[in-house]
Amino acid sequence: MTETTLLTIGQLARRSGVPVRTIRFWSDEGVLPETDRSTGNYRRYDARAVARLDLVRTLRELGLGLDDVRHVLERRRSVEDVAAAHVRAIDSQIRTLRTQRAVCTLLARGASSTRKAALMNDLARLSAAERQQLVDEFVDTAFAGTDPDAPGAGIAGAMRTLPPELPDDPTTEQVEAWVELAELVADPSFRARVREMATTGSQAGSGPPQIDPAPVIEHAGAAVSAGIGPVSAEGQAVLERIISPELDATGRDELATTIATFTDRRVERYWQLLGTLNGWDPMPSQVAAFEWLITALRAHP
């Protein structure tokens, strides 16, 4: 084809493999203007239009919108800039698809309810910023007006420690953790419980109980595993390995109340879910040991 040879739209379509209707649409949109018109008012295209068509087709096959194609052709943006932006968009789509794949894997196992299936789908569509906002809003509500420097109030910052985004290839466990976390932070009773901890922890002289958790986990945890009742004589003997036997009944009740304020299975579950999302090592449950301790402290004459 020489520089002066002109092709009809049909000839251009056959030469390029692009349908006539597509070439006509691109021409009407201004990304592939015809070179001139015949006496019968038919579109005709020269060699430069053929080269332009090849570029437009390539950019469109890469998924670029007509606006981006037009900017490249008008040299308002370089191909490199547009391609880099498109790579970012493709990466985002890939992450979304992988998350949706994980959701479908969960659904294939059998969702527990229609509502949970819908929630899985909704969460899969959330951006990283929207997922973070979900937790930030919960933390802001639960800790509003509390002293951030008071003992025990630092839990607020820790409760925001979500990963910036789900992994590129999230596991079904991580997606499932997101579903459970979303349900948890939306639960009014959970919010109230966390706020109780926060307000108590921010009061002067208050805060989590000053008790060494190591012996609690060691001795009370072993008692739980062995099925030793906290109110039994054997259980009370275990208790003496954790606290001073000289602590009177009033002191035991006060300690039990303080520990109970900062002991909650749902709060522990929150940390476990964050651990799953952040890829932390699994957090063994410790609440049962402290619940055993609370009951043992209150079991006195």
C-alpha positions, 0 to 999 in steps of 0.5 A: 500500500502506497502513501497515496492509496486510499481504502474504503471502510470495507477494504480497511476492515478486511485488511485489519480484521476489525469489523466495519461497525467498529471502525465506523464507531471509532471514526465517529468518536474521533479516534480514527478519522477518515482521510477523506470522503469519496464523491459518493460520500464514502469514508476512505483511509490512507496508510497513516490511518491504517497504522493508527488503526493498528495502534487503536486496536492494540490499545483497546485489546489491552483494555484502555478506554477510548478517552485514554486512547484519544489522549495517547493519539493526541500526545496528551499522555504517553503510551508509557504513562497510560500503560502504567496506569492500566497495569495498576487497574489490572492489578486491582482487578486481579486482586478483586477476582482472587478475592471473589474466587475465595468467596466462591470457594466458601460458598461452594462449601455451603454458606450458613445463610443467604445473608452471610453469602451476600455479606461475603460478596459485599466484602469482596468488593470493598477496597482496602480503604473501605475495609479499613474504614469499617474498623476505624468507624467501630474503633472511633465509636467505641473509644470516643472521649476516652483518654488515649494515654490512660492504662488500658486505653492503648487498645484503640490503636491496636484494634486498628491494625488491619493490613493495608489490603488483603493479600493478592491471593487471599485464603478462604480463611482470610475472607471468612475472617473478614466476614466474621469481623464485619459481623462482629464490629457491627454488633451493638453488644460487642461495641458496648462491651469494648466501650466498657473496657475502654472507659474503665481502662481510661479512668484514673487508677483503673486499667487491666488487672495487674496480674502476671498472666503466665501462672494463669495460663500455666495453672488455670489453663492446665486445670481447664484442660484437666477438667478441674472445677474452680470451686472444688478443693483441688481447684482452690489448691490450684488457685493458691499457685496463682495468687497469694493465699493471704488475699482476703475475700474482699480482695478476691472479689475485687480482683475477680471483678476487675479481671472480668471487666477485661475478659471477653471471648468476643474481644479475644476473637477480634484479635484472632481475626486480626491475626488471620488477616495480618498473617500473624502466628495463630493466637491460642485462646486464653479466655477460658483460663481467666474465666476459670480464675474468675470463678475460682476467686469468687468461690470462697466462704 
